[in-house]
Amino acid sequence: MTRGPATPLPSPKARRRLREAASLTQTQLAERVGVAPGTVRAWESGRTTPRGRKREAYAKLLKTLAEEEARQAAPPPKTDPTRDRASGPEARAGAEAEPEPEAVREPEPVPEPEAVREPEPEPVPETVREPEPVREPTPESQPRSTREPVPEPRPAPAPLTPAQAFDALYEFSAPALVRQTFLLTGRREQARESVERAFQTAWERWPEVARDRDPVGWVRATAYEYALSPWQRFRPRHRHPEPPPADPGDRTLLNTLLRLPPRHRRTLVLYDGVGLDLPETAAETEASTPAAAHRLLRAREAVAGRLPALADPQVLHRRLAELASNERLGAARPPSVRRGGERRARFRTRAAIAFTVALIGTTALTVRTAPTHYEPPVSPGQAVRGVPPRVAPGSLSDEELELRQKLRDQLQDGPERLSPQLE
């Protein structure tokens, strides 16, 4: 049985815009759909996609919100004040009795001349028929030397394969994403690895990423999540610091960014570095718009407190771009990224298969060796009162040795039997 097509949904940004236009919070929308607020936050950021009945309910609710927004945005219909009269027999009778003024009366339609059918002319003899006008030469009848060149129709471009589309997306966005991730982490290798991991995840889920309206934003959100993961601090590479930028101004700006909390740093990079607007920044950071604005203001205050020259947002944007461009941050080739992701997927698949086989083998061995009936446990021993404890035999005394020898020398069969005799 084939699975039916999933219910179409708008983009994550459009979902957030519809919810905010209806003045609904994530908690209120989650209650109407029947899910947790965190689930709605993940849907609006594009991290997850609803499925099954939840997807149908979510799509129906978004469609209702879109219809309400379109109804509110539509202008009211214009009415003619001269025709705003009550409809009824009395009104119609009054309208027939009272003629309309000349300024309001509409002109009667006049038939166009083309609509009037002219009488057919009588046939003229061939001797009196007028000569036909000379036709101008068409482009086909002109000589090849004077004919204008006609451009040949270009063939339609062939559709791209998934690998070609992935390579085009990687070459277009990977260098910029590596520079942006460097502003978040301050580490070159970690930024490069985060972007490669994000693109490998995108290749594993390529049907979903290819249909997304903003595939670059999808990859950027995944790369930022991996780069800012708290597990990065436990890696051996994180213990060894990398050389700072050569320019003192760049070094001071980078240290100021790294002192910010991860959420404030990410919001500042997205808004002042990448150039996203506030709703898009809030959606990508999985926060509300007021919370994103508050984080942005706090981050700007912290940067301006240490570097007063960057209090202007335009100057801050230019300095962030210069800091990211001054570093030599390269990216791997698209085929190597795709092969690395495929190797990692094969390794995880084989590891899952091996773990499943080991679990099945362990379960079978346990079932095979387990007892088939109940064996009651042996109760611990208890001392009985009045019975002397059992003593181990020791060496015999002289009297005991003499008695033993005497018993051995005597007959062991007992006394001789008396045979009965007749009297």
CORJOGI-V12432 format. One record per backbone hydrogen bond with DSSP energy under -1.0 kcal/mol. NH is the residue of the N-H (numbers start at 1). CO is the residue of the C=O. E is the energy in kcal/mol with one decimal. If there is no record, write none. Layout:
<<NH CO E> <NH CO E>>
This chain:
<<15 11 -2.3> <16 12 -2.0> <17 13 -2.3> <18 14 -2.4> <19 15 -2.1> <20 16 -2.5> <21 17 -2.2> <22 18 -1.5> <23 20 -1.1> <24 19 -2.1> <29 25 -2.3> <30 26 -2.1> <31 27 -2.0> <32 28 -1.7> <33 29 -1.8> <34 30 -2.7> <35 30 -2.2> <40 36 -1.4> <41 37 -2.1> <42 38 -2.0> <43 39 -2.1> <44 40 -2.3> <45 41 -1.2> <47 42 -1.4> <48 42 -1.2> <56 52 -1.6> <57 53 -2.6> <58 54 -2.5> <59 55 -2.6> <60 56 -2.4> <61 57 -2.2> <62 58 -2.4> <63 59 -2.3> <64 60 -2.0> <65 61 -2.3> <66 62 -2.4> <67 63 -2.2> <68 64 -2.2> <69 65 -2.2> <70 66 -2.5> <71 67 -2.4> <72 68 -2.1> <73 69 -2.1> <74 70 -1.5> <83 80 -1.2> <85 83 -2.0> <92 88 -2.4> <93 89 -2.4> <94 90 -2.5> <95 91 -2.2> <96 92 -2.1> <97 93 -2.3> <98 94 -2.3> <105 101 -1.7> <116 113 -1.2> <129 125 -1.3> <142 138 -1.3> <147 143 -1.1> <165 161 -2.6> <166 162 -2.3> <167 163 -2.5> <168 164 -2.3> <169 165 -2.2> <170 166 -2.5> <171 167 -2.6> <172 168 -1.6> <173 169 -2.0> <174 170 -2.6> <177 173 -2.1> <178 174 -2.3> <179 175 -1.8> <180 176 -2.2> <181 177 -2.5> <182 178 -1.7> <183 179 -1.2> <185 181 -2.0> <186 182 -2.7> <191 187 -1.7> <192 188 -2.3> <193 189 -2.6> <194 190 -2.3> <195 191 -2.0> <196 192 -2.1> <197 193 -2.6> <198 194 -2.2> <199 195 -2.3> <200 196 -2.2> <201 197 -2.3> <202 198 -2.1> <203 199 -2.2> <204 200 -1.9> <205 201 -1.6> <206 203 -1.1> <209 205 -2.0> <210 206 -3.2> <211 207 -1.0> <218 214 -1.7> <219 215 -2.2> <220 216 -2.6> <221 217 -2.4> <222 218 -1.8> <223 219 -2.5> <224 220 -2.5> <225 221 -2.1> <226 222 -2.0> <227 223 -2.4> <228 224 -2.3> <232 229 -1.7> <234 231 -1.1> <235 232 -1.3> <239 236 -1.0> <251 247 -2.3> <252 248 -2.4> <253 249 -2.3> <254 250 -2.5> <255 251 -2.2> <256 252 -2.0> <257 253 -2.2> <258 254 -2.3> <259 255 -1.2> <260 257 -1.1> <265 261 -2.9> <266 262 -2.4> <267 263 -2.1> <268 264 -2.4> <269 265 -2.3> <270 266 -2.3> <271 267 -2.3> <272 268 -2.3> <274 269 -2.7> <275 270 -1.1> <276 270 -2.3> <281 277 -2.2> <282 278 -2.5> <283 279 -2.3> <284 280 -2.2> <285 281 -1.9> <287 282 -2.7> <292 288 -2.4> <293 289 -2.3> <294 290 -2.3> <295 291 -2.4> <296 292 -2.3> <297 293 -2.3> <298 294 -2.3> <299 295 -2.4> <300 296 -2.5> <301 297 -2.3> <302 298 -2.1> <303 299 -2.3> <304 300 -2.9> <305 301 -1.9> <306 302 -1.2> <307 303 -2.9> <310 307 -1.9> <311 308 -1.4> <316 312 -2.3> <317 313 -2.5> <318 314 -2.0> <319 315 -2.4> <320 316 -2.3> <321 317 -2.0> <322 318 -2.2> <323 319 -2.5> <324 320 -2.1> <325 321 -1.9> <326 322 -1.9> <329 327 -1.3> <337 333 -1.7> <338 334 -2.5> <339 335 -2.6> <340 336 -2.4> <341 337 -2.2> <342 338 -2.3> <343 339 -2.6> <344 340 -2.2> <345 341 -2.3> <346 342 -2.5> <347 343 -2.5> <348 344 -2.4> <349 345 -2.3> <350 346 -2.7> <351 347 -2.6> <352 348 -2.3> <353 349 -2.3> <354 350 -2.9> <355 351 -2.5> <356 352 -2.2> <357 353 -2.5> <358 354 -2.6> <359 355 -2.3> <360 356 -2.3> <361 357 -2.7> <362 358 -2.5> <363 359 -2.2> <364 360 -2.4> <365 361 -2.5> <366 362 -2.2> <367 363 -2.3> <368 364 -2.2> <369 365 -2.4> <370 366 -1.2> <401 397 -2.0> <402 398 -2.3> <403 399 -2.3> <404 400 -2.0> <405 401 -2.1> <406 402 -2.2> <407 403 -2.1> <408 404 -1.7> <409 405 -1.7> <410 406 -1.5>>
